[in-house]
Amino acid sequence: MKSLRNEIGVIVEVINTNNLNEGIRVVSSNVDEIVFAFTDKERTVHTLTCNIIDGYPDYNSIWCSSSEHNLIADIVEEINSAGLTITRSCHHLIRELYSRFNLALTPQLSEWLGCTSSQSSEFNITEDDSDDDIDMGLNEEDEEDDEYGLINDFGVLQREEIDSITPEQYANLEKIKMNVRKEHEQGVAAGSVQATDRLMKELKDVYKSENYKSGVFTVELKDENLYEWDIFLKRVDEDSKLMKDIRKLPDNRRYIHLGIKFWDRYPFEPPFVRVISPNISGGFVMSGGAICMELLTKQGWSSAYNIESLILQISATLVKGKARISLDGKAKAYTFTGAMNSFNALVQSHRENGWVTPPKEEG
C-alpha cells in the first residue's frame, strides 16, 4: 500500500506542477482511483479514470473515460490492452494525448517521460522507463512472481501465446475484452473490476492448457457472460466406473455438464459450482446437484486456485466418491435453486458440526 501511495503521489506532483489552461491535471486521487481531466485546444474537458484494483500490481488497473471523442477512446483502449503499471500507463496517456491533440509538453512532463517533444511511444519502453519499476516499489522478481502477467495482459497476447490458441479462441478473447471495456466505460459492467480482470486472464489460460486442448474438458460462457461458465467434463479416470458410464451416454451428450457462477469477490471467494446434467449418485454430489467439497467453501478456498485446477479437483472427487450416472432417465433434473439450497444447508451443517467426510449419497 505504501508503494502504491508513493506511486500516486509522484504522478500527482508531476502532472499538477503547472496549472495551465490546456493539458492534463489530476482532479482527485486515492488508492482506489485516479481521476484526470484533459483540456484540449477547444477548451473541451475530457475526464479519464484509472480504476485501481485490489492487489495491484498483481492485477492490472482498468481505465475508462466518459468522453465520446474517438481519440480518447483509442488511447484508453491502448492502455487497457497493454497491461502496464499505473506510471507507465500515465506515460503513454500523456504522450498520446499531447501528440494527437497537438499540444506541447511542459518541461516537467518531458523530463518525467524521459523524452523530447518527439513524443516517443510508451510501447517502445526506454531505459529510463524501465527504472519506474524500481522507483515505484516493483522489481524484476515481482514480475517473475506475477502468475497472471502484470505486463503481458491477455489483451496484448505475445506471439507464442497467439500461436498456442486457435483463431476462434483469439477472436473470442478479443470480443470479450471489447465488451468488458465498453461496459466499464458505460458504468453497466457486471461484477467487479478485480474479478473481471482475473476471469479474463483465466479464460486465456484455459484455452492454452493441455487438458483443454486434449479434450479432457471444454468451456463455454453462458450468454457471453464472463461470470457464468459451462464446463463439459468429457474425460475422468479411464479405469473408473464413472468413465464407463460417460461412454454409455448418447454421442452428443458424453460429458458431465458443470455450471460455475462467479461472484464479485472472486478470486477471494469461491465460485458456486453445481452439476447440471446428467443426474449423478454418489461422488459427493448432493440431491440438488451441489457438490460437497470443502474447497468450494469460504473456509477451504484459496485465491491461489485457478479454474483448471478446480475442474480437475472436482473430476478427482467424483471418481473418489464412486460417482455413477443414472442412465435410466427417470431421475429428477437438477436446478440452480435446488443446488443452492442444498449447498447452503451443507455449509450450515459443517459450520455447526465441523468438516467431516460425509455419507457418499449426500456429499
C-alpha positions in Angstrom: 0.0 0.0 0.0 2.9 2.4 0.8 4.5 1.8 -2.6 1.1 2.5 -4.3 0.7 5.7 -2.4 4.2 6.8 -3.3 3.5 6.0 -7.0 0.3 8.0 -7.0 2.0 10.8 -5.1 4.7 11.1 -7.8 2.1 11.1 -10.6 0.0 13.9 -8.9 3.1 16.0 -8.1 4.5 15.9 -11.6 1.2 16.4 -13.5 -0.1 19.1 -11.3 3.1 21.2 -11.2 1.8 23.6 -13.8 -1.8 24.8 -13.6 -2.3 25.6 -17.3 -5.5 26.2 -19.2 -4.7 23.4 -21.6 -3.4 19.9 -20.9 -3.8 17.3 -18.2 -4.3 17.6 -14.5 -5.2 15.2 -11.7 -8.7 16.1 -10.3 -8.7 13.6 -7.4 -6.7 10.6 -6.3 -6.8 7.8 -3.7 -5.7 4.2 -3.6 -8.9 3.2 -5.4 -8.8 5.5 -8.4 -7.1 8.5 -10.1 -9.3 10.9 -12.0 -7.7 13.0 -14.7 -9.1 16.0 -16.6 -7.6 16.8 -20.0 -8.5 20.1 -21.7 -7.9 20.3 -25.4 -7.3 23.4 -27.6 -11.1 23.9 -28.0 -11.3 24.1 -24.2 -13.3 20.9 -24.1 -12.6 18.9 -20.9 -12.3 15.1 -21.2 -12.4 13.1 -18.0 -10.4 9.9 -17.7 -10.3 7.5 -14.7 -7.8 4.9 -13.7 -9.5 2.3 -11.5 -7.0 0.6 -9.2 -7.8 -3.0 -8.5 -7.2 -4.6 -5.0 -4.0 -6.4 -5.1 -2.2 -4.0 -7.6 0.3 -4.6 -9.1 -0.6 -8.3 -9.3 -3.8 -7.2 -11.1 -3.8 -4.5 -13.7 -5.7 -1.3 -13.3 -8.6 -0.6 -15.7 -9.0 2.8 -17.4 -12.2 4.3 -18.7 -13.5 7.7 -19.9 -16.8 9.5 -20.2 -15.5 11.3 -23.3 -17.1 10.4 -26.6 -14.1 11.6 -28.6 -12.6 8.8 -30.7 -9.0 9.7 -30.0 -9.7 9.5 -26.2 -11.4 6.1 -26.7 -8.5 4.8 -28.7 -5.9 5.8 -26.1 -7.9 4.3 -23.3 -8.2 1.0 -25.3 -4.4 1.0 -25.9 -3.7 1.4 -22.2 -6.1 -1.3 -21.2 -4.7 -3.7 -23.8 -1.1 -3.1 -22.8 -1.5 -4.1 -19.2 1.1 -1.6 -17.9 1.8 -0.3 -14.4 0.0 2.9 -13.5 3.1 5.0 -14.0 3.7 3.6 -17.5 0.1 3.9 -18.3 0.3 7.6 -17.4 3.4 8.0 -19.6 1.5 6.6 -22.6 -1.6 8.6 -21.8 0.3 11.9 -21.7 2.4 11.2 -24.7 -0.6 10.3 -26.9 -2.9 13.0 -25.6 -0.4 15.7 -26.2 0.6 14.3 -29.6 -2.8 13.6 -31.0 -4.3 16.9 -29.8 -1.2 18.9 -30.9 -0.2 20.2 -27.5 3.3 20.9 -26.4 4.7 19.0 -23.4 5.8 21.2 -20.5 9.5 20.8 -19.5 8.4 19.0 -16.3 6.4 16.4 -18.2 9.1 15.9 -20.8 11.6 15.3 -18.1 9.3 12.8 -16.3 8.6 10.9 -19.5 12.3 10.8 -20.4 11.6 12.1 -23.9 11.6 15.2 -26.0 8.7 16.7 -27.9 9.1 13.9 -30.5 6.6 12.0 -28.3 8.2 8.6 -28.2 5.8 5.7 -27.8 5.2 4.0 -24.5 5.2 0.7 -26.3 8.9 1.2 -27.1 9.9 1.3 -23.5 13.1 3.2 -22.9 15.8 2.5 -20.4 14.5 5.4 -18.3 11.0 3.9 -18.3 12.4 0.6 -17.1 13.6 2.3 -13.9 10.0 3.1 -13.0 9.6 -0.4 -11.6 12.4 0.1 -9.1 11.3 3.6 -8.2 7.7 2.6 -7.6 8.5 -0.5 -5.5 8.4 -3.0 -8.3 11.3 -5.1 -9.4 12.2 -8.0 -11.7 11.4 -10.6 -9.0 7.9 -9.1 -8.6 7.3 -9.5 -12.3 8.5 -13.1 -12.4 6.3 -14.0 -9.4 3.2 -12.5 -11.2 1.2 -15.6 -12.0 -1.3 -13.8 -14.3 1.1 -11.4 -16.1 1.4 -7.9 -14.8 2.9 -6.6 -18.1 1.6 -9.2 -20.6 -2.2 -8.8 -20.1 -4.2 -11.0 -22.3 -5.3 -8.0 -24.3 -1.8 -8.0 -25.8 -1.0 -11.6 -26.3 2.6 -12.4 -27.1 3.4 -14.2 -30.3 3.9 -17.6 -28.6 0.5 -17.2 -26.8 -1.3 -16.4 -30.1 0.3 -19.5 -31.7 -0.9 -21.6 -28.8 -4.6 -20.9 -29.3 -7.0 -21.2 -32.2 -8.1 -18.1 -34.3 -11.6 -18.7 -33.0 -10.4 -18.5 -29.4 -8.3 -15.4 -30.0 -11.3 -13.8 -31.6 -13.4 -14.7 -28.6 -10.9 -13.2 -26.2 -10.8 -10.0 -28.2 -14.6 -9.9 -28.3 -14.9 -10.4 -24.6 -12.3 -7.8 -23.9 -14.1 -5.2 -26.0 -17.4 -5.9 -24.4 -16.0 -5.7 -20.9 -14.2 -2.4 -21.6 -17.3 -0.9 -23.1 -19.4 -2.0 -20.2 -17.0 -0.4 -17.7 -16.9 2.8 -19.6 -20.7 2.9 -19.6 -20.9 2.0 -15.9 -23.0 -1.0 -16.5 -20.4 -3.8 -16.0 -21.4 -6.9 -14.1 -19.3 -7.9 -11.2 -16.2 -6.1 -10.0 -13.2 -4.8 -11.9 -11.0 -7.1 -9.8 -13.0 -10.3 -10.6 -13.4 -9.4 -14.3 -9.6 -8.9 -14.7 -8.9 -12.2 -13.1 -11.5 -14.1 -15.1 -10.4 -12.8 -18.4 -6.9 -14.0 -17.7 -8.1 -17.3 -16.5 -10.1 -17.9 -19.7 -7.0 -17.2 -21.7 -5.0 -19.7 -19.5 -7.7 -22.4 -20.0 -7.5 -22.0 -23.8 -3.8 -22.6 -23.6 -3.9 -25.6 -21.2 -3.1 -29.1 -22.4 -6.2 -30.5 -20.7 -8.4 -28.2 -22.7 -6.6 -28.9 -25.9 -6.7 -32.6 -25.5 -10.4 -32.7 -24.8 -10.5 -33.5 -21.1 -12.9 -30.7 -20.7 -14.3 -27.8 -22.8 -15.6 -24.3 -21.7 -18.4 -22.1 -22.9 -19.6 -18.8 -21.5 -23.3 -18.7 -20.8 -24.8 -16.0 -23.0 -21.3 -14.5 -23.3 -21.4 -13.7 -19.5 -17.9 -13.8 -18.1 -19.3 -14.6 -14.7 -21.2 -17.8 -15.7 -19.2 -20.7 -17.3 -20.5 -24.0 -18.6 -17.9 -26.8 -18.2 -18.2 -30.0 -20.2 -16.1 -32.7 -18.4 -15.5 -35.3 -21.1 -12.9 -37.5 -19.5 -12.2 -38.6 -16.0 -10.1 -41.5 -14.7 -10.1 -44.0 -17.6 -10.4 -47.0 -15.3 -13.3 -45.6 -13.2 -16.9 -46.8 -13.5 -17.9 -43.1 -14.0 -15.9 -43.0 -17.2 -17.6 -46.2 -18.4 -21.0 -44.6 -17.6 -20.0 -41.5 -19.7 -19.2 -43.7 -22.7 -22.8 -45.1 -22.4 -24.4 -41.7 -22.9 -25.6 -40.6 -26.3 -22.9 -39.4 -28.7 -23.8 -35.7 -28.4 -24.0 -35.8 -24.6 -21.0 -37.8 -23.5 -19.9 -35.4 -20.7 -20.7 -34.2 -17.3 -22.1 -30.7 -17.5 -21.0 -28.4 -14.7 -22.1 -24.9 -14.1 -19.8 -22.3 -12.5 -21.1 -19.0 -11.2 -18.5 -16.4 -10.1 -19.2 -13.6 -7.6 -17.9 -10.0 -7.3 -15.4 -11.1 -4.7 -13.7 -13.7 -6.9 -10.9 -14.9 -6.5 -11.1 -14.1 -2.8 -14.4 -16.0 -2.5 -15.0 -19.4 -4.2 -17.4 -19.7 -7.2 -20.6 -21.7 -6.9 -20.2 -25.0 -8.7 -23.0 -27.5 -9.5 -23.7 -30.4 -11.7 -26.3 -29.6 -14.3 -26.5 -32.9 -16.0 -26.6 -35.9 -16.1 -28.1 -37.0 -12.8 -25.3 -38.5 -10.6 -25.5 -40.6 -7.5 -22.5 -40.7 -5.1 -19.4 -38.8 -5.8 -20.2 -36.3 -3.2 -22.9 -34.9 -5.4 -25.9 -33.8 -3.4 -29.6 -34.3 -4.3 -29.9 -30.8 -5.8 -26.7 -31.1 -7.9 -24.4 -29.2 -5.5 -21.0 -30.7 -4.8 -19.9 -31.4 -1.3 -16.3 -30.2 -1.2 -14.6 -28.1 1.5 -12.6 -26.5 -1.4 -15.8 -24.8 -2.5 -16.5 -23.1 0.8 -15.0 -19.9 2.1 -13.1 -21.8 4.7 -11.5 -24.2 2.2 -11.0 -21.8 -0.7 -7.8 -20.1 -1.6 -7.3 -17.3 -4.2 -4.3 -19.2 -5.5 -6.6 -21.8 -7.1 -7.4 -21.4 -10.8 -10.2 -22.7 -12.9 -8.3 -25.6 -14.5 -7.1 -26.9 -11.1 -10.7 -26.6 -9.7 -12.1 -28.6 -12.6 -9.5 -31.3 -12.2 -10.1 -31.5 -8.5 -13.8 -31.9 -9.0 -13.1 -34.7 -11.5 -10.9 -36.5 -9.0 -13.5 -36.0 -6.2 -16.3 -37.5 -8.4 -14.1 -40.6 -9.0 -13.0 -40.9 -5.4 -16.6 -40.8 -4.3 -17.5 -43.6 -6.7 -20.0 -41.4 -8.7 -22.3 -43.2 -11.0 -24.6 -41.7 -13.7 -28.3 -42.5 -13.7 -28.8 -43.9 -17.1 -32.5 -44.8 -16.9 -33.6 -41.1 -17.5 -36.0 -41.2 -14.6 -34.1 -39.1 -12.2 -35.3 -35.6 -11.4 -33.5 -32.8 -13.2 -31.2 -30.6 -11.2 -32.0 -26.8 -10.8 -29.9 -23.9 -9.7 -32.2 -23.1 -6.8 -32.2 -26.7 -5.7 -28.4 -26.9 -5.8 -28.0 -23.6 -4.0 -30.4 -24.7 -1.2 -28.6 -28.0 -0.8 -25.2 -26.2 -0.7 -26.3 -23.6 1.9 -27.7 -26.4 4.1 -24.4 -28.2 3.7 -22.4 -25.1 4.7 -24.6 -24.5 7.8 -24.2 -28.2 8.8 -20.4 -28.1 8.6 -20.3 -24.7 10.4 -22.1 -26.3 13.4 -20.5 -29.7 13.3 -17.2 -29.2 11.7 -15.9 -30.6 8.4 -16.1 -34.4 8.4 -16.3 -36.9 5.5 -20.0 -37.0 4.7 -22.1 -40.1 3.5 -21.4 -40.8 -0.2 -25.1 -40.4 -1.1 -25.5 -36.9 0.1 -21.9 -35.4 -0.1 
